[in-house]
């Protein structure tokens, strides 16, 4: 369960001024979808590359939704390995609205109603659904899905990364508001991780 609070350890949006970048040049800032404090016992991701895991995306770059690949080469050091050219025009803000959050485990009742197909929920379950954003939510976890031979791998020129999906964000008003223009909740921004070359791959999917 995500609870937005000023004292939260996990950061949606905002400018992360303490990050340093190398590799490919950045003609425009990247957008912070979520920076996870992996030292939190409730963190959905275990990460060996540092305490913080930033999920960054170049929203103001590609016409087709964009893509990015990068590695954490230090605690707050990022090496950009793949990036599209920046678009001439861009309607996205320079940074996404910042919101700090804390994570708590879901209760049994919240898990039940989250996956329930009940058409006429009780008043209590309606309240629970409201807390759960009426199921319009993103997912962050260790292994949501798998992309075999999908992305360019740094360890070999003759093979591609087989990466595990670790996060997916639909273009909904939660948690960033109505910023998406023509994008809809059928559009997803996906992050995956290759255990062989340690790249984080972000790409766009439309369902």
C-alpha positions in Angstrom: 0.0 0.0 0.0 1.3 3.4 -1.0 0.7 6.3 1.4 1.8 9.8 0.3 3.5 11.6 3.2 6.1 14.3 3.5 8.3 12.0 5.5 8.1 9.1 3.0 11.3 7.3 1.9 10.3 6.7 -1.7 10.1 9.5 -4.1 7.7 9.9 -7.1 8.6 12.7 -9.6 10.7 15.7 -8.7 14.3 16.6 -9.7 16.9 14.3 -8.2 19.8 16.7 -8.0 22.1 14.3 -6.2 22.3 11.9 -9.1 25.4 12.1 -11.4 25.3 10.9 -15.0 27.9 9.5 -17.5 27.7 7.7 -20.8 25.5 9.3 -23.5 24.8 13.0 -23.2 21.4 14.2 -21.9 20.0 17.1 -24.0 17.0 17.2 -21.7 16.4 16.0 -18.1 15.1 12.6 -17.5 11.8 12.1 -15.6 11.8 10.3 -12.2 8.9 7.9 -12.1 9.9 6.5 -8.8 13.1 6.3 -6.7 12.9 3.3 -4.4 14.7 3.2 -1.1 15.6 -0.4 -1.2 16.8 -0.4 2.5 13.1 -0.2 3.5 12.0 -3.6 4.7 8.8 -3.1 2.7 10.6 -2.3 -0.5 9.2 -4.5 -3.4 12.7 -4.7 -5.0 16.0 -6.0 -3.6 18.9 -4.2 -5.3 22.6 -4.8 -4.9 23.8 -1.7 -6.8 23.1 0.8 -4.0 20.6 1.9 -1.5 18.4 3.8 -4.0 17.1 2.5 -7.2 15.8 5.3 -9.5 13.4 4.4 -12.3 14.0 7.2 -14.9 12.4 7.8 -18.2 12.9 10.2 -21.2 9.3 11.3 -21.6 10.2 14.3 -23.7 12.3 12.4 -26.2 10.8 9.8 -28.6 7.7 10.3 -30.8 6.7 6.6 -30.1 6.8 6.9 -26.3 10.5 6.7 -26.0 13.0 4.2 -24.4 16.1 4.2 -22.3 18.8 1.8 -21.0 21.1 2.7 -18.1 23.2 1.1 -15.3 23.9 2.1 -11.7 27.7 2.2 -11.6 27.8 3.8 -8.1 25.5 4.5 -5.2 23.9 7.5 -7.0 25.9 7.3 -10.3 24.1 6.4 -13.5 25.6 5.5 -16.9 23.3 6.1 -19.8 23.7 3.3 -22.4 20.8 3.9 -24.8 18.6 6.9 -25.4 16.5 8.3 -28.4 17.0 11.8 -29.8 15.1 14.5 -28.1 11.9 15.8 -29.9 11.8 19.3 -31.2 8.5 20.0 -29.3 7.5 18.6 -25.9 4.4 19.0 -23.8 5.7 17.3 -20.7 6.8 19.3 -17.7 10.5 19.5 -17.0 10.0 17.2 -14.0 7.0 15.2 -12.8 5.1 16.5 -9.7 7.0 15.3 -6.6 5.3 13.1 -4.0 7.0 11.2 -1.2 5.5 8.0 0.0 5.8 5.2 2.5 5.0 1.6 1.8 2.9 -0.7 4.1 1.8 -4.3 3.4 -1.8 -4.8 2.2 -4.2 -6.3 4.6 -6.1 -9.5 3.8 -9.3 -7.5 3.1 -7.5 -5.1 0.8 -5.9 -8.0 -1.2 -9.3 -9.7 -1.4 -11.2 -6.8 -2.8 -8.3 -5.8 -5.1 -8.6 -9.1 -7.0 -12.4 -9.5 -6.5 -14.9 -9.4 -9.3 -17.8 -8.4 -7.0 -20.1 -6.0 -8.9 -21.9 -4.6 -5.8 -19.2 -4.1 -3.1 -20.2 -3.3 0.4 -19.6 0.2 1.8 -16.5 -1.0 3.5 -15.2 -2.6 0.3 -16.0 0.6 -1.6 -13.8 2.5 0.9 -11.1 -0.1 0.4 -11.3 0.3 -3.3 -11.0 4.1 -3.0 -7.8 3.6 -1.0 -6.6 1.3 -3.7 -7.2 3.9 -6.4 -10.1 1.9 -7.8 -7.5 -0.5 -9.2 -5.9 2.2 -11.4 -2.5 1.4 -10.1 1.1 0.7 -11.1 3.1 -2.4 -10.2 6.6 -2.6 -8.8 8.1 -6.0 -7.8 11.1 -8.2 -8.4 9.8 -10.4 -11.2 6.5 -9.3 -12.8 7.3 -10.7 -16.2 10.1 -11.7 -18.5 11.4 -10.4 -21.9 13.7 -12.9 -23.6 16.2 -11.6 -26.0 14.5 -8.2 -26.1 17.2 -5.4 -25.5 20.7 -4.7 -26.5 23.1 -6.4 -24.1 26.5 -4.9 -23.0 28.2 -8.3 -22.5 28.0 -9.5 -26.1 27.4 -8.0 -29.5 25.8 -11.2 -30.7 23.0 -11.5 -28.2 20.4 -9.5 -26.5 19.4 -9.0 -22.9 16.8 -11.3 -21.3 15.3 -9.0 -18.7 12.9 -9.3 -15.9 10.1 -6.7 -15.7 10.3 -4.9 -12.3 7.9 -2.0 -12.7 5.0 -0.9 -14.9 3.3 2.5 -14.8 0.1 3.2 -16.7 -0.6 6.8 -17.9 -3.2 7.6 -15.2 -3.7 10.5 -13.0 -2.2 8.7 -10.0 0.3 9.6 -8.9 1.3 12.5 -11.3 -2.0 14.1 -12.2 -3.4 14.8 -15.6 -0.2 15.4 -17.5 -0.4 12.7 -20.2 -2.0 14.5 -23.2 -3.1 11.9 -25.7 -1.7 9.0 -23.7 -4.3 6.9 -21.9 -4.4 4.1 -19.3 -3.8 1.7 -22.1 -0.3 3.1 -22.5 2.3 1.7 -20.1 5.9 2.7 -19.2 7.8 -0.5 -18.4 11.1 -1.0 -16.5 13.0 -4.3 -16.6 16.4 -5.4 -15.4 19.1 -7.7 -17.0 21.0 -9.8 -14.5 23.8 -10.4 -16.9 24.9 -6.8 -17.8 23.0 -5.0 -14.9 21.1 -2.7 -17.3 17.8 -1.2 -16.4 15.7 -0.9 -19.6 12.7 1.4 -19.9 10.3 1.1 -22.8 6.8 2.0 -23.9 3.9 -0.4 -24.5 0.4 0.3 -25.8 -2.3 -2.4 -25.1 
